[in-house]
């Protein structure tokens, strides 16, 4: 059953503690369930949101609990848009190495951005790199905006 | 996250439940490090049972990759048991399918160390 009200926005504002990542997991899981995404898409979006949240909290706000990580979930009939914002200095997407390069495969970090971009249909970074906007469509791959 | 550590012969099995994500991943790191330390001087043989793990993020995957390289460096080996859903997809996306030894059966996982 599709109970998604079109255009509704859910906002979440959390202190920058890695111990609060579970909140994201809980919130996004429930939103995806209510929106009627299939299991595979739910897993992908869940992972992408956790990755974006981790980036905002850990790399953006340097786990400073006095800084907030802000999340907006924009619910539409055909898609979910997630906007994540931190209070850090931003980053340059082009400076992030490809974790699939052979020399990076066994590194213990550096996969977050890659996973976000792989799991979502569209990911854009707004200058100066403190805001990321991610979109996942409910329809078939033909509707993808990549 | 819940981690139960048990032994079968000289193989250590870590039954993990919950999510290997965010700061929770550090619990797994500590548990694996402890087993590497216990095995000091001997070869660490570890099976990571992921049957009851709901989600792994890049941080959690990084902990598992770091454990793999650390154990490998010391002549030991880590095998993954019951890798399903999200975790399997994650490993595929990260192109680590050929790196990790994966099993769907505990007996086979344990026997692989003999």
gemmi code that builds the backbone of each chain (N, CA, C; Angstrom):
import gemmi

chains = {
    "A": [
        ("UNK", (0.847, -1.198, 0.000), (0.000, 0.000, 0.000), (0.884, 1.251, 0.000)),
        ("UNK", (0.586, 2.177, -0.898), (1.376, 3.390, -0.993), (0.715, 4.498, -0.185)),
        ("UNK", (1.402, 4.885, 0.879), (0.824, 5.926, 1.732), (1.660, 7.188, 1.686)),
        ("UNK", (2.403, 7.376, 0.593), (3.318, 8.509, 0.523), (2.593, 9.808, 0.180)),
        ("UNK", (2.573, 10.768, 1.092), (2.001, 12.060, 0.746), (2.990, 12.787, -0.152)),
        ("UNK", (2.521, 13.333, -1.264), (3.432, 13.922, -2.230), (4.000, 15.253, -1.743)),
        ("UNK", (5.343, 15.350, -1.800), (5.998, 16.605, -1.471), (6.216, 16.865, 0.012)),
        ("UNK", (5.851, 15.929, 0.838), (6.074, 16.136, 2.275), (7.572, 16.101, 2.603)),
        ("UNK", (7.947, 16.918, 3.565), (9.350, 16.991, 3.960), (9.479, 16.600, 5.436)),
        ("UNK", (10.403, 15.690, 5.697), (10.707, 15.300, 7.077), (12.114, 15.778, 7.372)),
        ("UNK", (12.283, 16.526, 8.440), (13.607, 17.060, 8.790), (14.139, 16.398, 10.051)),
        ("UNK", (15.438, 16.228, 10.051), (16.100, 15.618, 11.201), (17.379, 16.398, 11.454)),
        ("UNK", (17.638, 16.667, 12.697), (18.772, 17.519, 13.059), (19.438, 16.859, 14.265)),
        ("UNK", (20.636, 16.290, 14.066), (21.230, 15.526, 15.177), (22.636, 16.032, 15.519)),
        ("UNK", (23.032, 15.889, 16.786), (24.403, 16.243, 17.174), (25.389, 15.335, 16.442)),
        ("UNK", (26.586, 15.840, 16.230), (27.558, 15.093, 15.427), (28.301, 14.048, 16.248)),
        ("UNK", (27.590, 12.996, 16.576), (28.183, 11.868, 17.284), (27.958, 10.606, 16.467)),
        ("UNK", (29.028, 9.845, 16.245), (28.900, 8.599, 15.487), (27.983, 7.601, 16.193)),
        ("UNK", (27.815, 7.807, 17.494), (26.941, 6.899, 18.243), (25.469, 7.112, 17.890)),
        ("UNK", (25.184, 8.184, 17.135), (23.798, 8.475, 16.783), (23.438, 8.036, 15.355)),
        ("UNK", (24.377, 7.352, 14.706), (24.103, 6.888, 13.345), (22.888, 5.957, 13.325)),
        ("UNK", (22.669, 5.243, 14.440), (21.531, 4.324, 14.497), (20.215, 5.061, 14.315)),
        ("UNK", (20.172, 6.341, 14.693), (18.939, 7.131, 14.532), (18.601, 7.241, 13.044)),
        ("UNK", (19.629, 7.507, 12.251), (19.441, 7.591, 10.800), (18.904, 6.286, 10.244)),
        ("UNK", (19.520, 5.204, 10.682), (19.127, 3.870, 10.233), (17.639, 3.659, 10.522)),
        ("UNK", (17.214, 4.010, 11.725), (15.813, 3.800, 12.123), (14.868, 4.668, 11.310)),
        ("UNK", (15.211, 5.948, 11.176), (14.322, 6.884, 10.489), (14.188, 6.537, 9.008)),
        ("UNK", (15.318, 6.325, 8.344), (15.248, 6.075, 6.902), (14.581, 4.722, 6.616)),
        ("UNK", (14.813, 3.758, 7.487), (14.175, 2.445, 7.295), (12.661, 2.587, 7.298)),
        ("UNK", (12.154, 3.358, 8.232), (10.709, 3.530, 8.353), (10.136, 4.310, 7.158)),
        ("UNK", (10.848, 5.353, 6.747), (10.386, 6.149, 5.598), (10.308, 5.265, 4.343)),
        ("UNK", (11.345, 4.477, 4.114), (11.383, 3.628, 2.922), (10.273, 2.585, 2.937)),
        ("UNK", (10.011, 2.077, 4.123), (8.943, 1.081, 4.275), (7.596, 1.721, 3.938)),
        ("UNK", (7.357, 2.891, 4.504), (6.088, 3.587, 4.272), (5.929, 3.981, 2.807)),
        ("UNK", (7.046, 4.314, 2.144), (6.973, 4.743, 0.742), (6.801, 3.576, -0.221)),
        ("UNK", (7.029, 2.365, 0.259), (6.818, 1.199, -0.590), (7.958, 0.886, -1.541)),
        ("UNK", (9.157, 1.275, -1.181), (10.324, 0.883, -1.987), (10.516, -0.632, -1.883)),
        ("UNK", (11.067, -1.238, -2.939), (11.339, -2.678, -2.860), (12.541, -2.932, -1.945)),
        ("UNK", (12.720, -4.194, -1.582), (13.759, -4.555, -0.600), (15.151, -4.097, -1.019)),
        ("UNK", (15.480, -4.321, -2.296), (16.819, -3.973, -2.769), (17.049, -2.459, -2.662)),
        ("UNK", (16.055, -1.697, -3.100), (16.191, -0.237, -3.039), (16.287, 0.237, -1.591)),
        ("UNK", (15.527, -0.422, -0.723), (15.572, -0.031, 0.698), (16.976, -0.218, 1.271)),
        ("UNK", (17.578, -1.352, 0.928), (18.945, -1.604, 1.419), (19.909, -0.562, 0.878)),
        ("UNK", (19.729, -0.227, -0.408), (20.654, 0.724, -1.037), (20.524, 2.126, -0.433)),
        ("UNK", (19.282, 2.582, -0.299), (19.084, 3.931, 0.238), (19.514, 3.989, 1.709)),
        ("UNK", (19.170, 2.950, 2.441), (19.574, 2.893, 3.845), (21.088, 3.065, 3.970)),
        ("UNK", (21.818, 2.315, 3.140), (23.278, 2.385, 3.182), (23.765, 3.779, 2.779)),
        ("UNK", (23.186, 4.332, 1.698), (23.625, 5.651, 1.209), (23.393, 6.735, 2.272)),
        ("UNK", (22.267, 6.654, 2.955), (21.970, 7.668, 3.981), (22.934, 7.533, 5.161)),
        ("UNK", (23.221, 6.316, 5.551), (24.187, 6.110, 6.642), (25.560, 6.641, 6.226)),
        ("UNK", (25.945, 6.381, 4.964), (27.238, 6.869, 4.488), (27.287, 8.399, 4.473)),
        ("UNK", (26.210, 9.009, 3.976), (26.170, 10.475, 3.933), (26.181, 11.051, 5.338)),
        ("UNK", (25.464, 10.391, 6.236), (25.436, 10.842, 7.630), (26.802, 10.710, 8.286)),
        ("UNK", (27.460, 9.590, 8.011), (28.801, 9.375, 8.574), (29.762, 10.443, 8.052)),
        ("UNK", (29.666, 10.744, 6.758), (30.537, 11.782, 6.189), (30.290, 13.133, 6.861)),
        ("UNK", (29.022, 13.481, 7.043), (28.680, 14.770, 7.650), (29.170, 14.850, 9.096)),
        ("UNK", (28.948, 13.776, 9.836), (29.284, 13.761, 11.264), (30.796, 13.639, 11.491)),
        ("UNK", (31.390, 12.695, 10.767), (32.799, 12.381, 11.016), (33.745, 13.329, 10.280)),
        ("UNK", (33.551, 13.443, 8.973), (34.492, 14.231, 8.175), (34.115, 15.708, 8.129)),
        ("UNK", (32.814, 15.995, 8.025), (32.379, 17.389, 7.961), (32.486, 18.074, 9.310)),
        ("UNK", (31.774, 17.544, 10.285), (31.724, 18.196, 11.602), (32.761, 17.660, 12.589)),
        ("UNK", (33.616, 16.765, 12.131), (34.717, 16.218, 12.962), (34.227, 15.704, 14.314)),
        ("UNK", (33.036, 15.146, 14.318), (32.435, 14.582, 15.535), (32.337, 15.590, 16.674)),
        ("UNK", (32.194, 16.856, 16.332), (31.979, 17.899, 17.319), (30.477, 17.920, 17.650)),
        ("UNK", (30.129, 17.454, 18.839), (28.706, 17.304, 19.177), (27.987, 18.653, 19.273)),
        ("UNK", (28.751, 19.730, 19.292), (28.123, 21.050, 19.298), (27.684, 21.473, 17.884)),
        ("UNK", (28.186, 20.730, 16.891), (27.754, 20.994, 15.515), (26.653, 20.001, 15.146)),
        ("UNK", (25.722, 20.466, 14.318), (24.599, 19.628, 13.954), (24.755, 19.089, 12.527)),
        ("UNK", (24.303, 17.885, 12.327), (24.181, 17.335, 10.974), (22.691, 17.374, 10.643)),
        ("UNK", (22.370, 17.963, 9.489), (20.961, 18.183, 9.145), (20.539, 17.317, 7.966)),
        ("UNK", (19.389, 16.733, 8.110), (18.871, 15.825, 7.074), (17.462, 16.248, 6.691)),
        ("UNK", (17.216, 16.255, 5.394), (15.872, 16.515, 4.888), (15.484, 15.359, 3.992)),
        ("UNK", (14.344, 14.782, 4.287), (13.823, 13.692, 3.460), (12.590, 14.235, 2.750)),
        ("UNK", (12.683, 14.368, 1.431), (11.579, 14.929, 0.649), (10.872, 13.779, -0.060)),
        ("UNK", (9.640, 13.529, 0.351), (8.897, 12.369, -0.120), (7.983, 12.745, -1.283)),
        ("UNK", (8.197, 12.078, -2.403), (7.307, 12.244, -3.555), (6.782, 10.877, -3.967)),
        ("UNK", (5.728, 10.881, -4.760), (5.141, 9.603, -5.193), (6.161, 8.735, -5.910)),
        ("UNK", (7.001, 9.378, -6.707), (7.904, 8.601, -7.557), (9.345, 8.559, -7.078)),
        ("UNK", (9.664, 9.317, -6.041), (11.073, 9.364, -5.625), (11.224, 9.858, -4.188)),
        ("UNK", (12.398, 9.556, -3.658), (12.789, 10.104, -2.354), (14.050, 10.935, -2.577)),
        ("UNK", (14.040, 12.151, -2.062), (15.235, 12.995, -2.117), (15.751, 13.172, -0.692)),
        ("UNK", (17.043, 12.979, -0.542), (17.659, 13.140, 0.776), (18.721, 14.232, 0.676)),
        ("UNK", (18.593, 15.250, 1.509), (19.578, 16.334, 1.520), (20.294, 16.294, 2.868)),
        ("UNK", (21.602, 16.222, 2.818), (22.400, 16.142, 4.049), (23.353, 17.334, 4.091)),
        ("UNK", (23.369, 18.000, 5.217), (24.191, 19.205, 5.333), (25.006, 19.164, 6.628)),
        ("UNK", (26.255, 19.555, 6.527), (27.080, 19.647, 7.736), (27.657, 21.052, 7.871)),
        ("UNK", (28.337, 21.281, 8.973), (28.893, 22.610, 9.239), (30.393, 22.655, 9.064)),
        ("UNK", (30.900, 21.768, 8.228), (32.346, 21.695, 8.032), (32.852, 22.622, 6.941)),
        ("UNK", (34.063, 22.329, 6.491), (34.706, 23.191, 5.498), (34.397, 22.761, 4.072)),
        ("UNK", (33.687, 21.647, 3.931), (33.385, 21.154, 2.598), (34.490, 20.283, 2.040)),
        ("UNK", (34.256, 19.737, 0.871), (35.290, 18.893, 0.263), (35.156, 18.955, -1.248)),
        ("UNK", (36.212, 18.531, -1.928), (36.228, 18.528, -3.386), (36.034, 17.085, -3.858)),
        ("UNK", (34.926, 16.827, -4.488), (34.622, 15.463, -4.943), (35.749, 14.890, -5.812)),
        ("UNK", (36.348, 15.745, -6.614), (37.386, 15.269, -7.534), (38.656, 14.813, -6.825)),
        ("UNK", (38.780, 15.180, -5.553), (39.984, 14.783, -4.822), (39.827, 13.415, -4.154)),
        ("UNK", (38.621, 12.851, -4.258), (38.380, 11.553, -3.623), (38.832, 10.430, -4.551)),
        ("UNK", (39.679, 9.568, -4.034), (40.215, 8.477, -4.855), (39.167, 7.416, -5.141)),
        ("UNK", (39.353, 6.703, -6.233), (38.451, 5.605, -6.586), (38.825, 4.370, -5.760)),
        ("UNK", (37.898, 3.914, -4.890), (38.237, 2.759, -4.044), (38.362, 1.458, -4.816)),
        ("UNK", (37.934, 1.461, -6.083), (38.021, 0.237, -6.891), (39.360, 0.096, -7.601)),
        ("UNK", (40.183, 1.131, -7.533), (41.523, 0.991, -8.090), (42.265, -0.094, -7.319)),
        ("UNK", (42.994, -0.944, -8.011), (43.657, -2.077, -7.340), (44.450, -1.667, -6.093)),
        ("UNK", (45.121, -0.528, -6.154), (45.942, -0.120, -5.001), (45.088, 0.328, -3.811)),
        ("UNK", (43.779, 0.536, -4.052), (42.899, 0.985, -2.960), (41.977, -0.099, -2.426)),
        ("UNK", (41.941, -1.246, -3.109), (40.959, -2.270, -2.761), (41.022, -2.718, -1.309)),
        ("UNK", (42.232, -2.825, -0.769), (42.356, -3.339, 0.596), (42.558, -2.229, 1.629)),
        ("UNK", (42.234, -1.020, 1.246), (42.294, 0.059, 2.233), (41.078, -0.052, 3.145)),
        ("UNK", (41.255, 0.383, 4.382), (40.160, 0.224, 5.350), (39.169, 1.380, 5.297)),
        ("UNK", (39.424, 2.373, 4.468), (38.478, 3.495, 4.389), (38.447, 4.032, 2.959)),
        ("UNK", (37.562, 4.998, 2.707), (37.515, 5.638, 1.400), (36.418, 5.127, 0.477)),
        ("UNK", (35.440, 4.373, 1.027), (34.384, 3.817, 0.170), (33.045, 4.543, 0.311)),
        ("UNK", (32.937, 5.458, 1.226), (31.649, 6.089, 1.525), (31.009, 6.797, 0.342)),
        ("UNK", (31.748, 7.685, -0.300), (31.223, 8.444, -1.444), (30.855, 7.493, -2.587)),
        ("UNK", (31.748, 6.554, -2.834), (31.509, 5.571, -3.894), (30.201, 4.815, -3.651)),
        ("UNK", (29.973, 4.382, -2.424), (28.756, 3.624, -2.123), (27.507, 4.492, -2.263)),
        ("UNK", (27.598, 5.743, -1.833), (26.460, 6.657, -2.000), (26.099, 6.777, -3.471)),
        ("UNK", (27.108, 6.987, -4.282), (26.870, 7.210, -5.717), (26.418, 5.932, -6.428)),
        ("UNK", (26.864, 4.786, -5.909), (26.461, 3.516, -6.510), (25.020, 3.156, -6.132)),
        ("UNK", (24.667, 3.458, -4.906), (23.352, 3.035, -4.392), (22.210, 3.962, -4.792)),
        ("UNK", (22.507, 5.227, -5.072), (21.445, 6.180, -5.397), (21.386, 6.413, -6.905)),
        ("UNK", (20.278, 6.982, -7.378), (20.134, 7.257, -8.813), (20.809, 8.567, -9.192)),
        ("UNK", (20.874, 9.496, -8.290), (21.554, 10.768, -8.563), (22.140, 11.303, -7.259)),
        ("UNK", (23.371, 11.768, -7.330), (24.034, 12.383, -6.165), (24.713, 13.655, -6.638)),
        ("UNK", (24.386, 14.771, -6.013), (25.034, 16.033, -6.386), (25.565, 16.709, -5.122)),
        ("UNK", (26.653, 17.411, -5.297), (27.287, 18.108, -4.176), (27.166, 19.603, -4.427)),
        ("UNK", (26.681, 20.292, -3.417), (26.507, 21.734, -3.583), (27.675, 22.447, -2.911)),
        ("UNK", (28.210, 23.435, -3.603), (29.382, 24.159, -3.105), (29.106, 24.740, -1.716)),
        ("UNK", (30.101, 24.713, -0.848), (31.488, 24.246, -1.048), (31.685, 22.781, -0.669)),
        ("UNK", (30.657, 21.988, -0.822), (30.796, 20.572, -0.491), (30.305, 20.241, 0.903)),
        ("UNK", (29.470, 21.096, 1.457), (28.909, 20.811, 2.781), (27.475, 20.292, 2.670)),
        ("UNK", (26.960, 20.258, 1.448), (25.602, 19.743, 1.236), (25.622, 18.704, 0.122)),
        ("UNK", (24.998, 17.576, 0.403), (24.871, 16.556, -0.636), (23.382, 16.280, -0.828)),
        ("UNK", (22.986, 16.138, -2.090), (21.590, 15.870, -2.431), (21.539, 14.534, -3.174)),
        ("UNK", (20.748, 13.615, -2.650), (20.692, 12.270, -3.252), (19.244, 11.937, -3.606)),
        ("UNK", (19.068, 11.298, -4.753), (17.721, 10.965, -5.206), (17.631, 9.473, -5.512)),
        ("UNK", (16.541, 8.880, -5.098), (16.251, 7.489, -5.473), (14.831, 7.427, -6.015)),
        ("UNK", (14.705, 6.880, -7.225), (13.390, 6.762, -7.861), (12.763, 5.412, -7.539)),
        ("UNK", (11.443, 5.401, -7.466), (10.741, 4.164, -7.165), (10.522, 3.317, -8.407)),
        ("UNK", (10.629, 3.947, -9.571), (10.307, 3.209, -10.791), (11.492, 2.408, -11.312)),
        ("UNK", (11.330, 1.889, -12.514), (12.335, 1.032, -13.125), (13.606, 1.820, -13.457)),
        ("UNK", (14.690, 1.108, -13.749), (15.960, 1.768, -14.081), (15.843, 2.755, -15.245)),
        ("UNK", (14.817, 2.582, -16.101), (14.660, 3.496, -17.240), (14.368, 4.910, -16.773)),
        ("UNK", (13.946, 5.010, -15.532), (13.624, 6.323, -14.970), (14.833, 6.959, -14.292)),
        ("UNK", (15.949, 6.257, -14.290), (17.138, 6.759, -13.599), (17.659, 8.026, -14.252)),
        ("UNK", (18.232, 8.874, -13.431), (18.731, 10.156, -13.917), (20.250, 10.206, -13.969)),
        ("UNK", (20.911, 9.066, -13.817), (22.378, 9.047, -13.777), (22.962, 9.519, -15.090)),
    ],
    "B": [
        ("UNK", (25.362, -3.828, 18.955), (25.865, -5.038, 18.333), (26.171, -6.084, 19.407)),
        ("UNK", (25.821, -7.322, 19.103), (26.153, -8.422, 20.011), (27.172, -9.336, 19.323)),
        ("UNK", (28.174, -9.730, 20.090), (29.173, -10.645, 19.533), (29.373, -11.795, 20.509)),
        ("UNK", (29.145, -13.001, 20.030), (29.400, -14.182, 20.853), (30.632, -14.870, 20.272)),
        ("UNK", (31.602, -15.137, 21.142), (32.838, -15.785, 20.699), (32.811, -17.235, 21.153)),
        ("UNK", (32.988, -18.153, 20.236), (33.039, -19.572, 20.605), (34.131, -20.258, 19.803)),
        ("UNK", (34.496, -21.467, 20.242), (35.587, -22.197, 19.596), (35.100, -23.530, 19.048)),
        ("UNK", (35.624, -23.893, 17.914), (35.442, -25.247, 17.386), (36.825, -25.700, 16.945)),
        ("UNK", (37.337, -26.695, 17.681), (38.737, -27.113, 17.493), (39.629, -25.882, 17.709)),
        ("UNK", (40.478, -25.585, 16.737), (41.347, -24.420, 16.918), (40.841, -23.210, 16.125)),
        ("UNK", (39.575, -23.263, 15.760), (38.982, -22.164, 15.007), (38.084, -21.335, 15.930)),
        ("UNK", (38.235, -20.041, 15.851), (37.395, -19.139, 16.646), (36.258, -18.633, 15.771)),
        ("UNK", (35.046, -18.773, 16.296), (33.874, -18.295, 15.547), (33.279, -17.096, 16.279)),
        ("UNK", (33.109, -16.019, 15.545), (32.461, -14.839, 16.112), (31.063, -14.723, 15.512)),
        ("UNK", (30.048, -14.945, 16.340), (28.661, -14.770, 15.889), (28.283, -13.319, 16.158)),
        ("UNK", (28.056, -12.600, 15.076), (27.771, -11.164, 15.212), (26.286, -10.917, 14.938)),
        ("UNK", (25.677, -10.064, 15.730), (24.270, -9.711, 15.511), (24.107, -8.201, 15.605)),
        ("UNK", (23.216, -7.670, 14.774), (22.954, -6.233, 14.819), (23.490, -5.536, 13.588)),
        ("UNK", (24.049, -4.363, 13.777), (24.580, -3.622, 12.628), (26.066, -3.342, 12.803)),
        ("UNK", (26.814, -3.585, 11.747), (28.238, -3.257, 11.755), (28.338, -1.927, 11.016)),
        ("UNK", (28.000, -0.889, 11.714), (27.943, 0.438, 11.099), (28.270, 1.481, 12.152)),
        ("UNK", (28.790, 2.609, 11.676), (29.115, 3.691, 12.600), (30.046, 3.225, 13.703)),
        ("UNK", (29.898, 3.793, 14.877), (30.803, 3.473, 15.973), (30.608, 2.051, 16.493)),
        ("UNK", (29.460, 1.424, 16.156), (29.254, 0.030, 16.557), (30.338, -0.874, 15.991)),
        ("UNK", (30.877, -0.473, 14.832), (31.884, -1.293, 14.164), (33.124, -1.490, 15.036)),
        ("UNK", (33.362, -0.532, 15.913), (34.550, -0.626, 16.770), (34.462, -1.804, 17.736)),
        ("UNK", (33.230, -2.203, 18.083), (33.065, -3.387, 18.938), (33.607, -4.623, 18.226)),
        ("UNK", (33.323, -4.687, 16.926), (33.824, -5.829, 16.149), (35.343, -5.771, 16.037)),
        ("UNK", (35.863, -4.573, 15.822), (37.313, -4.412, 15.720), (37.985, -4.895, 17.005)),
        ("UNK", (37.440, -4.475, 18.138), (38.015, -4.880, 19.435), (37.944, -6.399, 19.605)),
        ("UNK", (36.822, -6.980, 19.210), (36.656, -8.438, 19.369), (37.658, -9.197, 18.497)),
        ("UNK", (37.849, -8.735, 17.262), (38.801, -9.411, 16.362), (40.232, -9.200, 16.854)),
        ("UNK", (40.543, -7.962, 17.252), (41.896, -7.672, 17.766), (42.219, -8.560, 18.964)),
        ("UNK", (41.212, -8.766, 19.811), (41.417, -9.605, 21.003), (41.763, -11.032, 20.604)),
        ("UNK", (41.092, -11.519, 19.557), (41.367, -12.887, 19.105), (42.747, -12.996, 18.473)),
        ("UNK", (43.148, -11.944, 17.759), (44.494, -11.946, 17.163), (45.537, -11.965, 18.282)),
        ("UNK", (45.257, -11.217, 19.337), (46.183, -11.153, 20.474), (46.251, -12.494, 21.196)),
        ("UNK", (45.091, -13.121, 21.380), (45.046, -14.427, 22.047), (45.845, -15.459, 21.245)),
        ("UNK", (45.756, -15.317, 19.915), (46.451, -16.281, 19.045), (47.931, -15.993, 18.922)),
        ("UNK", (48.383, -14.948, 19.603), (49.775, -14.505, 19.452), (50.748, -15.683, 19.430)),
        ("UNK", (51.552, -15.715, 18.403), (52.514, -16.812, 18.287), (51.952, -17.969, 17.493)),
        ("UNK", (50.621, -18.072, 17.466), (49.976, -19.107, 16.661), (49.240, -18.435, 15.496)),
        ("UNK", (48.751, -19.262, 14.613), (48.030, -18.727, 13.459), (46.573, -18.473, 13.840)),
        ("UNK", (46.109, -17.252, 13.619), (44.716, -16.931, 13.925), (43.812, -17.537, 12.865)),
        ("UNK", (42.829, -18.306, 13.308), (41.845, -18.901, 12.395), (40.480, -18.419, 12.855)),
        ("UNK", (39.924, -17.524, 12.098), (38.694, -16.862, 12.539), (37.579, -16.987, 11.507)),
        ("UNK", (36.398, -17.345, 11.999), (35.198, -17.348, 11.165), (34.276, -16.241, 11.669)),
        ("UNK", (33.899, -15.379, 10.762), (33.007, -14.290, 11.119), (31.605, -14.648, 10.617)),
        ("UNK", (30.735, -14.993, 11.560), (29.375, -15.400, 11.191), (28.465, -14.172, 11.137)),
        ("UNK", (28.035, -13.827, 9.921), (27.262, -12.592, 9.715), (25.768, -12.862, 9.551)),
        ("UNK", (25.338, -14.049, 9.913), (23.936, -14.438, 9.677), (22.943, -13.457, 10.285)),
        ("UNK", (23.243, -12.935, 11.450), (22.277, -12.061, 12.135), (22.665, -10.589, 12.040)),
        ("UNK", (23.487, -10.270, 11.050), (23.861, -8.860, 10.836), (22.894, -8.258, 9.824)),
        ("UNK", (22.288, -7.138, 10.184), (21.268, -6.534, 9.319), (21.886, -5.598, 8.287)),
        ("UNK", (22.913, -4.869, 8.690), (23.515, -3.920, 7.749), (24.989, -3.710, 8.080)),
        ("UNK", (25.769, -3.535, 7.029), (27.190, -3.177, 7.171), (27.405, -1.927, 6.328)),
        ("UNK", (28.051, -0.929, 6.891), (28.367, 0.270, 6.105), (29.849, 0.264, 5.729)),
        ("UNK", (30.317, 1.347, 5.112), (31.709, 1.367, 4.655), (32.686, 1.310, 5.823)),
        ("UNK", (32.267, 1.890, 6.949), (33.123, 1.858, 8.141), (33.258, 0.410, 8.635)),
        ("UNK", (32.128, -0.285, 8.677), (32.133, -1.685, 9.096), (32.914, -2.555, 8.135)),
        ("UNK", (32.724, -2.300, 6.834), (33.480, -3.059, 5.830), (34.970, -2.802, 5.995)),
        ("UNK", (35.313, -1.558, 6.319), (36.717, -1.202, 6.549), (37.308, -1.984, 7.710)),
        ("UNK", (36.513, -2.201, 8.754), (36.984, -2.981, 9.903), (37.261, -4.427, 9.476)),
        ("UNK", (36.366, -4.976, 8.654), (36.545, -6.360, 8.198), (37.761, -6.473, 7.267)),
        ("UNK", (37.939, -5.480, 6.383), (39.091, -5.479, 5.474), (40.394, -5.359, 6.276)),
        ("UNK", (40.371, -4.476, 7.278), (41.572, -4.296, 8.119), (41.893, -5.583, 8.866)),
        ("UNK", (40.855, -6.275, 9.333), (41.068, -7.549, 10.035), (41.664, -8.569, 9.074)),
        ("UNK", (41.146, -8.587, 7.856), (41.651, -9.520, 6.838), (43.149, -9.307, 6.597)),
        ("UNK", (43.527, -8.042, 6.380), (44.939, -7.765, 6.068), (45.836, -8.039, 7.276)),
        ("UNK", (45.333, -7.696, 8.463), (46.128, -7.898, 9.678), (46.369, -9.394, 9.936)),
        ("UNK", (45.294, -10.174, 9.814), (45.397, -11.616, 10.071), (46.257, -12.287, 8.988)),
        ("UNK", (46.026, -11.869, 7.766), (46.788, -12.415, 6.640), (48.278, -12.160, 6.818)),
        ("UNK", (48.588, -10.956, 7.291), (49.989, -10.566, 7.477), (50.681, -11.473, 8.488)),
        ("UNK", (49.891, -11.978, 9.443), (50.458, -12.826, 10.489), (50.314, -14.316, 10.173)),
        ("UNK", (49.983, -14.599, 8.917), (49.905, -16.002, 8.499), (48.578, -16.660, 8.791)),
        ("UNK", (47.640, -15.919, 9.351), (46.334, -16.494, 9.661), (45.342, -16.287, 8.545)),
        ("UNK", (44.085, -16.554, 8.869), (43.047, -16.431, 7.843), (41.706, -16.127, 8.488)),
        ("UNK", (40.900, -15.322, 7.804), (39.546, -15.055, 8.279), (38.581, -15.471, 7.174)),
        ("UNK", (37.524, -16.169, 7.562), (36.507, -16.594, 6.602), (35.172, -15.978, 7.010)),
        ("UNK", (34.379, -15.662, 6.006), (33.063, -15.084, 6.279), (31.996, -16.163, 6.125)),
        ("UNK", (31.085, -16.209, 7.081), (30.018, -17.210, 7.072), (28.662, -16.517, 6.968)),
        ("UNK", (27.788, -17.071, 6.137), (26.416, -16.562, 5.977), (26.390, -15.087, 5.554)),
        ("UNK", (27.011, -14.839, 4.427), (27.035, -13.476, 3.889), (25.814, -13.306, 2.986)),
        ("UNK", (24.852, -12.522, 3.431), (23.639, -12.382, 2.626), (23.262, -10.936, 2.395)),
        ("UNK", (22.264, -10.755, 1.559), (21.619, -9.471, 1.322), (22.553, -8.293, 1.193)),
        ("UNK", (22.340, -7.347, 2.042), (23.072, -6.085, 2.014), (24.587, -6.289, 2.012)),
        ("UNK", (25.034, -7.253, 2.806), (26.477, -7.427, 2.970), (27.098, -7.987, 1.688)),
        ("UNK", (26.373, -8.930, 1.089), (26.870, -9.508, -0.163), (26.933, -8.426, -1.238)),
        ("UNK", (25.877, -7.631, -1.319), (25.862, -6.548, -2.308), (27.009, -5.571, -2.083)),
        ("UNK", (27.251, -5.299, -0.814), (28.322, -4.369, -0.463), (29.677, -4.906, -0.915)),
        ("UNK", (29.893, -6.193, -0.666), (31.168, -6.816, -1.037), (31.331, -6.839, -2.562)),
        ("UNK", (30.216, -7.077, -3.256), (30.255, -7.074, -4.730), (30.595, -5.675, -5.224)),
        ("UNK", (29.886, -4.666, -4.681), (30.128, -3.283, -5.119), (31.576, -2.878, -4.885)),
        ("UNK", (32.132, -3.320, -3.772), (33.500, -2.938, -3.411), (34.548, -3.812, -4.082)),
        ("UNK", (34.076, -4.734, -4.944), (34.961, -5.646, -5.686), (35.850, -6.479, -4.763)),
        ("UNK", (35.247, -6.960, -3.678), (36.007, -7.749, -2.717), (35.580, -9.218, -2.711)),
        ("UNK", (34.754, -9.596, -3.712), (34.251, -10.978, -3.743), (35.382, -11.999, -3.822)),
        ("UNK", (36.433, -11.645, -4.563), (37.520, -12.613, -4.730), (38.523, -12.554, -3.573)),
        ("UNK", (38.369, -11.569, -2.718), (39.298, -11.409, -1.595), (38.878, -12.302, -0.426)),
        ("UNK", (37.591, -12.237, -0.091), (37.113, -12.961, 1.093), (36.705, -14.390, 0.751)),
        ("UNK", (37.061, -15.331, 1.645), (36.549, -16.691, 1.553), (35.180, -16.690, 2.221)),
        ("UNK", (34.155, -17.129, 1.483), (32.792, -17.081, 2.008), (32.173, -18.480, 2.036)),
        ("UNK", (31.410, -18.743, 3.085), (30.762, -20.052, 3.234), (29.325, -19.855, 3.714)),
        ("UNK", (28.472, -20.813, 3.310), (27.089, -20.778, 3.765), (26.838, -21.826, 4.837)),
        ("UNK", (27.870, -22.590, 5.140), (27.724, -23.689, 6.078), (28.886, -23.650, 7.080)),
        ("UNK", (28.543, -23.712, 8.356), (29.582, -23.562, 9.393), (30.596, -24.701, 9.359)),
        ("UNK", (30.108, -25.928, 9.145), (31.025, -27.073, 9.109), (32.075, -26.890, 8.004)),
        ("UNK", (31.599, -26.413, 6.850), (32.522, -26.207, 5.729), (33.517, -25.087, 6.040)),
        ("UNK", (33.019, -24.055, 6.684), (33.899, -22.931, 7.036), (35.001, -23.395, 7.986)),
        ("UNK", (34.615, -24.173, 8.993), (35.593, -24.662, 9.975), (36.560, -25.645, 9.310)),
        ("UNK", (36.006, -26.531, 8.490), (36.848, -27.536, 7.817), (37.860, -26.895, 6.876)),
        ("UNK", (37.537, -25.727, 6.364), (38.432, -25.068, 5.397), (39.773, -24.689, 6.023)),
        ("UNK", (39.827, -24.683, 7.358), (41.078, -24.321, 8.040), (41.978, -25.532, 8.262)),
        ("UNK", (41.431, -26.753, 8.038), (42.215, -27.959, 8.352), (43.164, -28.311, 7.212)),
    ],
}
model = gemmi.Model(1)
for chain_id, residues in chains.items():
    chain = gemmi.Chain(chain_id)
    for i, (resn, *xyz) in enumerate(residues, 1):
        res = gemmi.Residue()
        res.name, res.seqid = resn, gemmi.SeqId(i, " ")
        for name, pos in zip(("N", "CA", "C"), xyz):
            atom = gemmi.Atom()
            atom.name, atom.element = name, gemmi.Element(name[0])
            atom.pos, atom.b_iso = gemmi.Position(*pos), 0.0
            res.add_atom(atom)
        chain.add_residue(res)
    model.add_chain(chain)
structure = gemmi.Structure()
structure.add_model(model)
structure.setup_entities()
